[in-house]
Amino acid sequence: MSEATLEQKVISIIDQIRPYLQEDGGNIEFVELTPENIVRVRLQGACGTCPHAKMTLKNGVEQTLKTYLPEIERVEDVVLGF
């Protein structure tokens, strides 16, 4: 069996984070992994309108991804623009 690509690893980790966001009425959608290793996502539901969305994105999603995949540069929300 071949090793998972970086994109597959990112998607797998996002899938593991998703239930925590869903508990609060939110969700997250993987959009793309850029050649510069920037992960673009779309926060949805309650997360899309939450005043703490930036904190969730940086301290939750980005930190988790970088812990397991240090080659990730950052995570951006394509709707919120950060």
N, CA, C and O atoms as a Maestro MAE file, in Angstrom:
{
 s_m_m2io_version
 :::
 2.0.0
}

f_m_ct {
 s_m_title
 :::
 protein
 m_atom[328] {
  # First column is atom index #
  i_m_mmod_type
  r_m_x_coord
  r_m_y_coord
  r_m_z_coord
  i_m_residue_number
  s_m_chain_name
  s_m_pdb_residue_name
  s_m_pdb_atom_name
  i_m_atomic_number
  :::
  1 25 0.848 -1.187 0.000 1 A "MET " " N  " 7
  2 3 0.000 0.000 0.000 1 A "MET " " CA " 6
  3 2 0.888 1.244 0.000 1 A "MET " " C  " 6
  4 15 1.862 1.312 0.750 1 A "MET " " O  " 8
  5 25 0.558 2.219 -0.833 2 A "SER " " N  " 7
  6 3 1.376 3.418 -0.935 2 A "SER " " CA " 6
  7 2 1.097 4.370 0.224 2 A "SER " " C  " 6
  8 15 0.030 4.352 0.837 2 A "SER " " O  " 8
  9 25 2.096 5.197 0.494 3 A "GLU " " N  " 7
  10 3 1.962 6.166 1.574 3 A "GLU " " CA " 6
  11 2 0.956 7.251 1.179 3 A "GLU " " C  " 6
  12 15 0.881 7.646 0.015 3 A "GLU " " O  " 8
  13 25 0.191 7.722 2.154 4 A "ALA " " N  " 7
  14 3 -0.807 8.754 1.885 4 A "ALA " " CA " 6
  15 2 -0.117 10.054 1.474 4 A "ALA " " C  " 6
  16 15 0.956 10.390 1.976 4 A "ALA " " O  " 8
  17 25 -0.745 10.768 0.562 5 A "THR " " N  " 7
  18 3 -0.214 12.071 0.163 5 A "THR " " CA " 6
  19 2 -0.463 13.072 1.282 5 A "THR " " C  " 6
  20 15 -1.259 12.824 2.188 5 A "THR " " O  " 8
  21 25 0.224 14.203 1.208 6 A "LEU " " N  " 7
  22 3 0.034 15.244 2.215 6 A "LEU " " CA " 6
  23 2 -1.431 15.697 2.234 6 A "LEU " " C  " 6
  24 15 -2.004 15.907 3.303 6 A "LEU " " O  " 8
  25 25 -2.027 15.846 1.064 7 A "GLU " " N  " 7
  26 3 -3.437 16.259 1.005 7 A "GLU " " CA " 6
  27 2 -4.336 15.233 1.691 7 A "GLU " " C  " 6
  28 15 -5.252 15.610 2.423 7 A "GLU " " O  " 8
  29 25 -4.093 13.964 1.467 8 A "GLN " " N  " 7
  30 3 -4.895 12.922 2.115 8 A "GLN " " CA " 6
  31 2 -4.731 12.975 3.633 8 A "GLN " " C  " 6
  32 15 -5.693 12.767 4.372 8 A "GLN " " O  " 8
  33 25 -3.520 13.250 4.094 9 A "LYS " " N  " 7
  34 3 -3.276 13.361 5.534 9 A "LYS " " CA " 6
  35 2 -4.022 14.562 6.122 9 A "LYS " " C  " 6
  36 15 -4.609 14.474 7.200 9 A "LYS " " O  " 8
  37 25 -3.988 15.681 5.401 10 A "VAL " " N  " 7
  38 3 -4.702 16.885 5.846 10 A "VAL " " CA " 6
  39 2 -6.193 16.588 5.961 10 A "VAL " " C  " 6
  40 15 -6.815 16.923 6.969 10 A "VAL " " O  " 8
  41 25 -6.766 15.966 4.944 11 A "ILE " " N  " 7
  42 3 -8.194 15.647 4.943 11 A "ILE " " CA " 6
  43 2 -8.529 14.709 6.093 11 A "ILE " " C  " 6
  44 15 -9.563 14.871 6.742 11 A "ILE " " O  " 8
  45 25 -7.678 13.741 6.350 12 A "SER " " N  " 7
  46 3 -7.912 12.809 7.451 12 A "SER " " CA " 6
  47 2 -7.945 13.531 8.799 12 A "SER " " C  " 6
  48 15 -8.803 13.246 9.634 12 A "SER " " O  " 8
  49 25 -7.030 14.450 9.012 13 A "ILE " " N  " 7
  50 3 -7.008 15.200 10.277 13 A "ILE " " CA " 6
  51 2 -8.227 16.106 10.383 13 A "ILE " " C  " 6
  52 15 -8.829 16.206 11.452 13 A "ILE " " O  " 8
  53 25 -8.594 16.762 9.301 14 A "ILE " " N  " 7
  54 3 -9.798 17.607 9.315 14 A "ILE " " CA " 6
  55 2 -11.029 16.755 9.636 14 A "ILE " " C  " 6
  56 15 -11.915 17.193 10.371 14 A "ILE " " O  " 8
  57 25 -11.083 15.555 9.093 15 A "ASP " " N  " 7
  58 3 -12.204 14.659 9.388 15 A "ASP " " CA " 6
  59 2 -12.259 14.313 10.879 15 A "ASP " " C  " 6
  60 15 -13.338 14.086 11.425 15 A "ASP " " O  " 8
  61 25 -11.106 14.273 11.531 16 A "GLN " " N  " 7
  62 3 -11.068 13.982 12.964 16 A "GLN " " CA " 6
  63 2 -11.441 15.204 13.809 16 A "GLN " " C  " 6
  64 15 -11.941 15.054 14.924 16 A "GLN " " O  " 8
  65 25 -11.204 16.405 13.288 17 A "ILE " " N  " 7
  66 3 -11.558 17.649 13.982 17 A "ILE " " CA " 6
  67 2 -13.050 17.944 13.847 17 A "ILE " " C  " 6
  68 15 -13.666 18.501 14.756 17 A "ILE " " O  " 8
  69 25 -13.621 17.570 12.714 18 A "ARG " " N  " 7
  70 3 -15.010 17.900 12.366 18 A "ARG " " CA " 6
  71 2 -16.033 17.630 13.481 18 A "ARG " " C  " 6
  72 15 -16.857 18.503 13.751 18 A "ARG " " O  " 8
  73 25 -16.017 16.460 14.139 19 A "PRO " " N  " 7
  74 3 -17.031 16.208 15.180 19 A "PRO " " CA " 6
  75 2 -17.033 17.242 16.312 19 A "PRO " " C  " 6
  76 15 -18.080 17.541 16.885 19 A "PRO " " O  " 8
  77 25 -15.863 17.780 16.626 20 A "TYR " " N  " 7
  78 3 -15.794 18.800 17.681 20 A "TYR " " CA " 6
  79 2 -16.487 20.087 17.253 20 A "TYR " " C  " 6
  80 15 -17.135 20.751 18.062 20 A "TYR " " O  " 8
  81 25 -16.348 20.432 15.988 21 A "LEU " " N  " 7
  82 3 -17.029 21.618 15.467 21 A "LEU " " CA " 6
  83 2 -18.532 21.366 15.350 21 A "LEU " " C  " 6
  84 15 -19.342 22.258 15.601 21 A "LEU " " O  " 8
  85 25 -18.890 20.151 14.969 22 A "GLN " " N  " 7
  86 3 -20.306 19.815 14.819 22 A "GLN " " CA " 6
  87 2 -21.038 19.843 16.157 22 A "GLN " " C  " 6
  88 15 -22.234 20.130 16.200 22 A "GLN " " O  " 8
  89 25 -20.334 19.548 17.250 23 A "GLU " " N  " 7
  90 3 -20.961 19.614 18.583 23 A "GLU " " CA " 6
  91 2 -21.494 21.012 18.883 23 A "GLU " " C  " 6
  92 15 -22.462 21.163 19.628 23 A "GLU " " O  " 8
  93 25 -20.859 22.039 18.301 24 A "ASP " " N  " 7
  94 3 -21.282 23.424 18.519 24 A "ASP " " CA " 6
  95 2 -22.081 23.972 17.342 24 A "ASP " " C  " 6
  96 15 -22.268 25.183 17.234 24 A "ASP " " O  " 8
  97 25 -22.550 23.101 16.468 25 A "GLY " " N  " 7
  98 3 -23.381 23.533 15.348 25 A "GLY " " CA " 6
  99 2 -22.601 24.004 14.140 25 A "GLY " " C  " 6
  100 15 -23.173 24.609 13.234 25 A "GLY " " O  " 8
  101 25 -21.305 23.738 14.109 26 A "GLY " " N  " 7
  102 3 -20.485 24.169 12.984 26 A "GLY " " CA " 6
  103 2 -20.014 23.008 12.149 26 A "GLY " " C  " 6
  104 15 -20.407 21.860 12.358 26 A "GLY " " O  " 8
  105 25 -19.169 23.330 11.202 27 A "ASN " " N  " 7
  106 3 -18.583 22.308 10.345 27 A "ASN " " CA " 6
  107 2 -17.380 22.922 9.647 27 A "ASN " " C  " 6
  108 15 -17.159 24.131 9.711 27 A "ASN " " O  " 8
  109 25 -16.612 22.084 8.986 28 A "ILE " " N  " 7
  110 3 -15.443 22.542 8.236 28 A "ILE " " CA " 6
  111 2 -15.366 21.742 6.946 28 A "ILE " " C  " 6
  112 15 -15.595 20.532 6.930 28 A "ILE " " O  " 8
  113 25 -15.042 22.436 5.873 29 A "GLU " " N  " 7
  114 3 -14.904 21.797 4.564 29 A "GLU " " CA " 6
  115 2 -13.494 22.047 4.050 29 A "GLU " " C  " 6
  116 15 -13.045 23.193 4.005 29 A "GLU " " O  " 8
  117 25 -12.796 20.995 3.664 30 A "PHE " " N  " 7
  118 3 -11.496 21.135 3.019 30 A "PHE " " CA " 6
  119 2 -11.721 21.686 1.625 30 A "PHE " " C  " 6
  120 15 -12.566 21.179 0.887 30 A "PHE " " O  " 8
  121 25 -10.967 22.732 1.249 31 A "VAL " " N  " 7
  122 3 -11.083 23.315 -0.087 31 A "VAL " " CA " 6
  123 2 -9.876 22.938 -0.936 31 A "VAL " " C  " 6
  124 15 -10.031 22.421 -2.042 31 A "VAL " " O  " 8
  125 25 -8.665 23.197 -0.421 32 A "GLU " " N  " 7
  126 3 -7.472 22.856 -1.199 32 A "GLU " " CA " 6
  127 2 -6.221 22.918 -0.341 32 A "GLU " " C  " 6
  128 15 -6.201 23.520 0.733 32 A "GLU " " O  " 8
  129 25 -5.190 22.283 -0.845 33 A "LEU " " N  " 7
  130 3 -3.843 22.391 -0.310 33 A "LEU " " CA " 6
  131 2 -3.024 23.020 -1.425 33 A "LEU " " C  " 6
  132 15 -2.880 22.434 -2.497 33 A "LEU " " O  " 8
  133 25 -2.487 24.211 -1.179 34 A "THR " " N  " 7
  134 3 -1.735 24.914 -2.220 34 A "THR " " CA " 6
  135 2 -0.324 24.334 -2.344 34 A "THR " " C  " 6
  136 15 0.127 23.615 -1.453 34 A "THR " " O  " 8
  137 25 0.369 24.638 -3.431 35 A "PRO " " N  " 7
  138 3 1.757 24.192 -3.588 35 A "PRO " " CA " 6
  139 2 2.676 24.733 -2.483 35 A "PRO " " C  " 6
  140 15 3.743 24.172 -2.232 35 A "PRO " " O  " 8
  141 25 2.261 25.820 -1.830 36 A "GLU " " N  " 7
  142 3 3.039 26.418 -0.741 36 A "GLU " " CA " 6
  143 2 2.693 25.792 0.609 36 A "GLU " " C  " 6
  144 15 3.132 26.282 1.649 36 A "GLU " " O  " 8
  145 25 1.905 24.709 0.601 37 A "ASN " " N  " 7
  146 3 1.454 24.004 1.812 37 A "ASN " " CA " 6
  147 2 0.569 24.872 2.706 37 A "ASN " " C  " 6
  148 15 0.650 24.807 3.932 37 A "ASN " " O  " 8
  149 25 -0.264 25.675 2.079 38 A "ILE " " N  " 7
  150 3 -1.298 26.430 2.775 38 A "ILE " " CA " 6
  151 2 -2.594 25.653 2.608 38 A "ILE " " C  " 6
  152 15 -3.000 25.330 1.492 38 A "ILE " " O  " 8
  153 25 -3.234 25.359 3.729 39 A "VAL " " N  " 7
  154 3 -4.495 24.626 3.711 39 A "VAL " " CA " 6
  155 2 -5.625 25.645 3.676 39 A "VAL " " C  " 6
  156 15 -5.698 26.532 4.527 39 A "VAL " " O  " 8
  157 25 -6.495 25.517 2.702 40 A "ARG " " N  " 7
  158 3 -7.656 26.399 2.601 40 A "ARG " " CA " 6
  159 2 -8.895 25.587 2.955 40 A "ARG " " C  " 6
  160 15 -9.137 24.510 2.409 40 A "ARG " " O  " 8
  161 25 -9.665 26.132 3.877 41 A "VAL " " N  " 7
  162 3 -10.883 25.483 4.349 41 A "VAL " " CA " 6
  163 2 -12.029 26.486 4.312 41 A "VAL " " C  " 6
  164 15 -11.822 27.681 4.106 41 A "VAL " " O  " 8
  165 25 -13.223 25.983 4.514 42 A "ARG " " N  " 7
  166 3 -14.414 26.831 4.620 42 A "ARG " " CA " 6
  167 2 -15.111 26.433 5.906 42 A "ARG " " C  " 6
  168 15 -15.578 25.302 6.040 42 A "ARG " " O  " 8
  169 25 -15.184 27.368 6.860 43 A "LEU " " N  " 7
  170 3 -15.940 27.121 8.082 43 A "LEU " " CA " 6
  171 2 -17.409 27.309 7.768 43 A "LEU " " C  " 6
  172 15 -17.783 28.255 7.075 43 A "LEU " " O  " 8
  173 25 -18.246 26.413 8.274 44 A "GLN " " N  " 7
  174 3 -19.663 26.421 7.931 44 A "GLN " " CA " 6
  175 2 -20.524 26.398 9.177 44 A "GLN " " C  " 6
  176 15 -20.037 26.184 10.287 44 A "GLN " " O  " 8
  177 25 -21.813 26.623 8.974 45 A "GLY " " N  " 7
  178 3 -22.764 26.584 10.079 45 A "GLY " " CA " 6
  179 2 -22.436 27.648 11.107 45 A "GLY " " C  " 6
  180 15 -22.095 28.777 10.753 45 A "GLY " " O  " 8
  181 25 -22.536 27.294 12.369 46 A "ALA " " N  " 7
  182 3 -22.268 28.244 13.453 46 A "ALA " " CA " 6
  183 2 -20.835 28.758 13.388 46 A "ALA " " C  " 6
  184 15 -20.573 29.894 13.784 46 A "ALA " " O  " 8
  185 25 -19.908 27.948 12.896 47 A "CYS " " N  " 7
  186 3 -18.509 28.373 12.808 47 A "CYS " " CA " 6
  187 2 -18.327 29.496 11.790 47 A "CYS " " C  " 6
  188 15 -17.424 30.322 11.928 47 A "CYS " " O  " 8
  189 25 -19.170 29.526 10.786 48 A "GLY " " N  " 7
  190 3 -19.057 30.547 9.756 48 A "GLY " " CA " 6
  191 2 -19.437 31.936 10.237 48 A "GLY " " C  " 6
  192 15 -19.013 32.933 9.654 48 A "GLY " " O  " 8
  193 25 -20.227 32.008 11.289 49 A "THR " " N  " 7
  194 3 -20.676 33.311 11.794 49 A "THR " " CA " 6
  195 2 -20.206 33.586 13.218 49 A "THR " " C  " 6
  196 15 -20.522 34.635 13.780 49 A "THR " " O  " 8
  197 25 -19.469 32.675 13.795 50 A "CYS " " N  " 7
  198 3 -19.021 32.793 15.184 50 A "CYS " " CA " 6
  199 2 -17.941 33.861 15.320 50 A "CYS " " C  " 6
  200 15 -17.020 33.916 14.504 50 A "CYS " " O  " 8
  201 25 -18.044 34.709 16.342 51 A "PRO " " N  " 7
  202 3 -16.998 35.721 16.545 51 A "PRO " " CA " 6
  203 2 -15.653 35.096 16.938 51 A "PRO " " C  " 6
  204 15 -14.620 35.762 16.865 51 A "PRO " " O  " 8
  205 25 -15.658 33.848 17.346 52 A "HIS " " N  " 7
  206 3 -14.423 33.163 17.728 52 A "HIS " " CA " 6
  207 2 -13.866 32.295 16.601 52 A "HIS " " C  " 6
  208 15 -12.972 31.479 16.830 52 A "HIS " " O  " 8
  209 25 -14.382 32.465 15.400 53 A "ALA " " N  " 7
  210 3 -13.983 31.611 14.275 53 A "ALA " " CA " 6
  211 2 -12.482 31.710 13.996 53 A "ALA " " C  " 6
  212 15 -11.842 30.696 13.716 53 A "ALA " " O  " 8
  213 25 -11.922 32.901 14.069 54 A "LYS " " N  " 7
  214 3 -10.492 33.042 13.796 54 A "LYS " " CA " 6
  215 2 -9.680 32.285 14.842 54 A "LYS " " C  " 6
  216 15 -8.683 31.645 14.508 54 A "LYS " " O  " 8
  217 25 -10.094 32.354 16.092 55 A "MET " " N  " 7
  218 3 -9.391 31.641 17.154 55 A "MET " " CA " 6
  219 2 -9.514 30.124 16.939 55 A "MET " " C  " 6
  220 15 -8.540 29.389 17.103 55 A "MET " " O  " 8
  221 25 -10.699 29.671 16.578 56 A "THR " " N  " 7
  222 3 -10.902 28.242 16.300 56 A "THR " " CA " 6
  223 2 -10.005 27.801 15.151 56 A "THR " " C  " 6
  224 15 -9.395 26.733 15.202 56 A "THR " " O  " 8
  225 25 -9.932 28.624 14.124 57 A "LEU " " N  " 7
  226 3 -9.134 28.274 12.953 57 A "LEU " " CA " 6
  227 2 -7.650 28.205 13.301 57 A "LEU " " C  " 6
  228 15 -6.971 27.245 12.937 57 A "LEU " " O  " 8
  229 25 -7.147 29.216 14.001 58 A "LYS " " N  " 7
  230 3 -5.710 29.282 14.297 58 A "LYS " " CA " 6
  231 2 -5.313 28.361 15.448 58 A "LYS " " C  " 6
  232 15 -4.364 27.588 15.319 58 A "LYS " " O  " 8
  233 25 -6.022 28.434 16.565 59 A "ASN " " N  " 7
  234 3 -5.637 27.674 17.758 59 A "ASN " " CA " 6
  235 2 -6.131 26.237 17.736 59 A "ASN " " C  " 6
  236 15 -5.597 25.384 18.445 59 A "ASN " " O  " 8
  237 25 -7.128 25.969 16.940 60 A "GLY " " N  " 7
  238 3 -7.662 24.614 16.864 60 A "GLY " " CA " 6
  239 2 -7.194 23.889 15.625 60 A "GLY " " C  " 6
  240 15 -6.376 22.973 15.701 60 A "GLY " " O  " 8
  241 25 -7.707 24.296 14.493 61 A "VAL " " N  " 7
  242 3 -7.453 23.593 13.237 61 A "VAL " " CA " 6
  243 2 -5.981 23.712 12.820 61 A "VAL " " C  " 6
  244 15 -5.320 22.702 12.577 61 A "VAL " " O  " 8
  245 25 -5.477 24.935 12.739 62 A "GLU " " N  " 7
  246 3 -4.105 25.122 12.283 62 A "GLU " " CA " 6
  247 2 -3.097 24.465 13.234 62 A "GLU " " C  " 6
  248 15 -2.173 23.788 12.783 62 A "GLU " " O  " 8
  249 25 -3.267 24.659 14.522 63 A "GLN " " N  " 7
  250 3 -2.332 24.079 15.483 63 A "GLN " " CA " 6
  251 2 -2.334 22.553 15.415 63 A "GLN " " C  " 6
  252 15 -1.279 21.923 15.489 63 A "GLN " " O  " 8
  253 25 -3.513 21.964 15.274 64 A "THR " " N  " 7
  254 3 -3.601 20.508 15.180 64 A "THR " " CA " 6
  255 2 -2.904 20.005 13.920 64 A "THR " " C  " 6
  256 15 -2.130 19.049 13.969 64 A "THR " " O  " 8
  257 25 -3.180 20.650 12.800 65 A "LEU " " N  " 7
  258 3 -2.551 20.224 11.550 65 A "LEU " " CA " 6
  259 2 -1.032 20.354 11.631 65 A "LEU " " C  " 6
  260 15 -0.312 19.452 11.204 65 A "LEU " " O  " 8
  261 25 -0.539 21.462 12.172 66 A "LYS " " N  " 7
  262 3 0.906 21.681 12.248 66 A "LYS " " CA " 6
  263 2 1.576 20.729 13.239 66 A "LYS " " C  " 6
  264 15 2.746 20.384 13.075 66 A "LYS " " O  " 8
  265 25 0.848 20.309 14.251 67 A "THR " " N  " 7
  266 3 1.404 19.344 15.203 67 A "THR " " CA " 6
  267 2 1.707 18.023 14.508 67 A "THR " " C  " 6
  268 15 2.765 17.430 14.721 67 A "THR " " O  " 8
  269 25 0.780 17.568 13.683 68 A "TYR " " N  " 7
  270 3 0.946 16.273 13.010 68 A "TYR " " CA " 6
  271 2 1.643 16.386 11.654 68 A "TYR " " C  " 6
  272 15 2.264 15.434 11.183 68 A "TYR " " O  " 8
  273 25 1.533 17.554 11.039 69 A "LEU " " N  " 7
  274 3 2.120 17.773 9.715 69 A "LEU " " CA " 6
  275 2 2.892 19.094 9.735 69 A "LEU " " C  " 6
  276 15 2.375 20.107 9.263 69 A "LEU " " O  " 8
  277 25 4.112 19.109 10.268 70 A "PRO " " N  " 7
  278 3 4.862 20.355 10.430 70 A "PRO " " CA " 6
  279 2 5.149 21.090 9.126 70 A "PRO " " C  " 6
  280 15 5.492 22.273 9.144 70 A "PRO " " O  " 8
  281 25 5.013 20.407 8.003 71 A "GLU " " N  " 7
  282 3 5.259 21.063 6.724 71 A "GLU " " CA " 6
  283 2 4.138 22.024 6.320 71 A "GLU " " C  " 6
  284 15 4.301 22.795 5.375 71 A "GLU " " O  " 8
  285 25 3.022 21.988 7.011 72 A "ILE " " N  " 7
  286 3 1.920 22.920 6.734 72 A "ILE " " CA " 6
  287 2 2.320 24.318 7.196 72 A "ILE " " C  " 6
  288 15 2.740 24.511 8.337 72 A "ILE " " O  " 8
  289 25 2.186 25.286 6.299 73 A "GLU " " N  " 7
  290 3 2.563 26.669 6.604 73 A "GLU " " CA " 6
  291 2 1.502 27.376 7.439 73 A "GLU " " C  " 6
  292 15 1.803 27.995 8.459 73 A "GLU " " O  " 8
  293 25 0.257 27.272 6.989 74 A "ARG " " N  " 7
  294 3 -0.846 27.919 7.705 74 A "ARG " " CA " 6
  295 2 -2.170 27.397 7.162 74 A "ARG " " C  " 6
  296 15 -2.222 26.680 6.163 74 A "ARG " " O  " 8
  297 25 -3.241 27.785 7.857 75 A "VAL " " N  " 7
  298 3 -4.602 27.425 7.449 75 A "VAL " " CA " 6
  299 2 -5.366 28.725 7.222 75 A "VAL " " C  " 6
  300 15 -5.292 29.644 8.037 75 A "VAL " " O  " 8
  301 25 -6.084 28.798 6.138 76 A "GLU " " N  " 7
  302 3 -6.893 29.981 5.800 76 A "GLU " " CA " 6
  303 2 -8.328 29.580 5.566 76 A "GLU " " C  " 6
  304 15 -8.613 28.521 5.006 76 A "GLU " " O  " 8
  305 25 -9.235 30.448 6.005 77 A "ASP " " N  " 7
  306 3 -10.658 30.269 5.712 77 A "ASP " " CA " 6
  307 2 -10.945 31.054 4.442 77 A "ASP " " C  " 6
  308 15 -10.747 32.268 4.413 77 A "ASP " " O  " 8
  309 25 -11.402 30.394 3.406 78 A "VAL " " N  " 7
  310 3 -11.630 31.068 2.127 78 A "VAL " " CA " 6
  311 2 -12.795 32.043 2.174 78 A "VAL " " C  " 6
  312 15 -12.867 32.953 1.348 78 A "VAL " " O  " 8
  313 25 -13.708 31.870 3.123 79 A "VAL " " N  " 7
  314 3 -14.852 32.786 3.233 79 A "VAL " " CA " 6
  315 2 -14.467 34.015 4.055 79 A "VAL " " C  " 6
  316 15 -14.764 35.147 3.672 79 A "VAL " " O  " 8
  317 25 -13.803 33.781 5.191 80 A "LEU " " N  " 7
  318 3 -13.454 34.893 6.082 80 A "LEU " " CA " 6
  319 2 -12.194 35.617 5.635 80 A "LEU " " C  " 6
  320 15 -11.960 36.757 6.037 80 A "LEU " " O  " 8
  321 25 -11.392 34.979 4.819 81 A "GLY " " N  " 7
  322 3 -10.217 35.630 4.271 81 A "GLY " " CA " 6
  323 2 -9.012 35.675 5.190 81 A "GLY " " C  " 6
  324 15 -8.147 36.535 5.021 81 A "GLY " " O  " 8
  325 25 -8.929 34.775 6.157 82 A "PHE " " N  " 7
  326 3 -7.708 34.730 6.989 82 A "PHE " " CA " 6
  327 2 -7.234 33.322 7.158 82 A "PHE " " C  " 6
  328 15 -6.226 33.086 7.824 82 A "PHE " " O  " 8
  :::
 }
 m_bond[327] {
  # First column is bond index #
  i_m_from
  i_m_to
  i_m_order
  :::
  1 1 2 1
  2 2 3 1
  3 3 4 2
  4 3 5 1
  5 5 6 1
  6 6 7 1
  7 7 8 2
  8 7 9 1
  9 9 10 1
  10 10 11 1
  11 11 12 2
  12 11 13 1
  13 13 14 1
  14 14 15 1
  15 15 16 2
  16 15 17 1
  17 17 18 1
  18 18 19 1
  19 19 20 2
  20 19 21 1
  21 21 22 1
  22 22 23 1
  23 23 24 2
  24 23 25 1
  25 25 26 1
  26 26 27 1
  27 27 28 2
  28 27 29 1
  29 29 30 1
  30 30 31 1
  31 31 32 2
  32 31 33 1
  33 33 34 1
  34 34 35 1
  35 35 36 2
  36 35 37 1
  37 37 38 1
  38 38 39 1
  39 39 40 2
  40 39 41 1
  41 41 42 1
  42 42 43 1
  43 43 44 2
  44 43 45 1
  45 45 46 1
  46 46 47 1
  47 47 48 2
  48 47 49 1
  49 49 50 1
  50 50 51 1
  51 51 52 2
  52 51 53 1
  53 53 54 1
  54 54 55 1
  55 55 56 2
  56 55 57 1
  57 57 58 1
  58 58 59 1
  59 59 60 2
  60 59 61 1
  61 61 62 1
  62 62 63 1
  63 63 64 2
  64 63 65 1
  65 65 66 1
  66 66 67 1
  67 67 68 2
  68 67 69 1
  69 69 70 1
  70 70 71 1
  71 71 72 2
  72 71 73 1
  73 73 74 1
  74 74 75 1
  75 75 76 2
  76 75 77 1
  77 77 78 1
  78 78 79 1
  79 79 80 2
  80 79 81 1
  81 81 82 1
  82 82 83 1
  83 83 84 2
  84 83 85 1
  85 85 86 1
  86 86 87 1
  87 87 88 2
  88 87 89 1
  89 89 90 1
  90 90 91 1
  91 91 92 2
  92 91 93 1
  93 93 94 1
  94 94 95 1
  95 95 96 2
  96 95 97 1
  97 97 98 1
  98 98 99 1
  99 99 100 2
  100 99 101 1
  101 101 102 1
  102 102 103 1
  103 103 104 2
  104 103 105 1
  105 105 106 1
  106 106 107 1
  107 107 108 2
  108 107 109 1
  109 109 110 1
  110 110 111 1
  111 111 112 2
  112 111 113 1
  113 113 114 1
  114 114 115 1
  115 115 116 2
  116 115 117 1
  117 117 118 1
  118 118 119 1
  119 119 120 2
  120 119 121 1
  121 121 122 1
  122 122 123 1
  123 123 124 2
  124 123 125 1
  125 125 126 1
  126 126 127 1
  127 127 128 2
  128 127 129 1
  129 129 130 1
  130 130 131 1
  131 131 132 2
  132 131 133 1
  133 133 134 1
  134 134 135 1
  135 135 136 2
  136 135 137 1
  137 137 138 1
  138 138 139 1
  139 139 140 2
  140 139 141 1
  141 141 142 1
  142 142 143 1
  143 143 144 2
  144 143 145 1
  145 145 146 1
  146 146 147 1
  147 147 148 2
  148 147 149 1
  149 149 150 1
  150 150 151 1
  151 151 152 2
  152 151 153 1
  153 153 154 1
  154 154 155 1
  155 155 156 2
  156 155 157 1
  157 157 158 1
  158 158 159 1
  159 159 160 2
  160 159 161 1
  161 161 162 1
  162 162 163 1
  163 163 164 2
  164 163 165 1
  165 165 166 1
  166 166 167 1
  167 167 168 2
  168 167 169 1
  169 169 170 1
  170 170 171 1
  171 171 172 2
  172 171 173 1
  173 173 174 1
  174 174 175 1
  175 175 176 2
  176 175 177 1
  177 177 178 1
  178 178 179 1
  179 179 180 2
  180 179 181 1
  181 181 182 1
  182 182 183 1
  183 183 184 2
  184 183 185 1
  185 185 186 1
  186 186 187 1
  187 187 188 2
  188 187 189 1
  189 189 190 1
  190 190 191 1
  191 191 192 2
  192 191 193 1
  193 193 194 1
  194 194 195 1
  195 195 196 2
  196 195 197 1
  197 197 198 1
  198 198 199 1
  199 199 200 2
  200 199 201 1
  201 201 202 1
  202 202 203 1
  203 203 204 2
  204 203 205 1
  205 205 206 1
  206 206 207 1
  207 207 208 2
  208 207 209 1
  209 209 210 1
  210 210 211 1
  211 211 212 2
  212 211 213 1
  213 213 214 1
  214 214 215 1
  215 215 216 2
  216 215 217 1
  217 217 218 1
  218 218 219 1
  219 219 220 2
  220 219 221 1
  221 221 222 1
  222 222 223 1
  223 223 224 2
  224 223 225 1
  225 225 226 1
  226 226 227 1
  227 227 228 2
  228 227 229 1
  229 229 230 1
  230 230 231 1
  231 231 232 2
  232 231 233 1
  233 233 234 1
  234 234 235 1
  235 235 236 2
  236 235 237 1
  237 237 238 1
  238 238 239 1
  239 239 240 2
  240 239 241 1
  241 241 242 1
  242 242 243 1
  243 243 244 2
  244 243 245 1
  245 245 246 1
  246 246 247 1
  247 247 248 2
  248 247 249 1
  249 249 250 1
  250 250 251 1
  251 251 252 2
  252 251 253 1
  253 253 254 1
  254 254 255 1
  255 255 256 2
  256 255 257 1
  257 257 258 1
  258 258 259 1
  259 259 260 2
  260 259 261 1
  261 261 262 1
  262 262 263 1
  263 263 264 2
  264 263 265 1
  265 265 266 1
  266 266 267 1
  267 267 268 2
  268 267 269 1
  269 269 270 1
  270 270 271 1
  271 271 272 2
  272 271 273 1
  273 273 274 1
  274 274 275 1
  275 275 276 2
  276 275 277 1
  277 277 278 1
  278 278 279 1
  279 279 280 2
  280 279 281 1
  281 281 282 1
  282 282 283 1
  283 283 284 2
  284 283 285 1
  285 285 286 1
  286 286 287 1
  287 287 288 2
  288 287 289 1
  289 289 290 1
  290 290 291 1
  291 291 292 2
  292 291 293 1
  293 293 294 1
  294 294 295 1
  295 295 296 2
  296 295 297 1
  297 297 298 1
  298 298 299 1
  299 299 300 2
  300 299 301 1
  301 301 302 1
  302 302 303 1
  303 303 304 2
  304 303 305 1
  305 305 306 1
  306 306 307 1
  307 307 308 2
  308 307 309 1
  309 309 310 1
  310 310 311 1
  311 311 312 2
  312 311 313 1
  313 313 314 1
  314 314 315 1
  315 315 316 2
  316 315 317 1
  317 317 318 1
  318 318 319 1
  319 319 320 2
  320 319 321 1
  321 321 322 1
  322 322 323 1
  323 323 324 2
  324 323 325 1
  325 325 326 1
  326 326 327 1
  327 327 328 2
  :::
 }
}
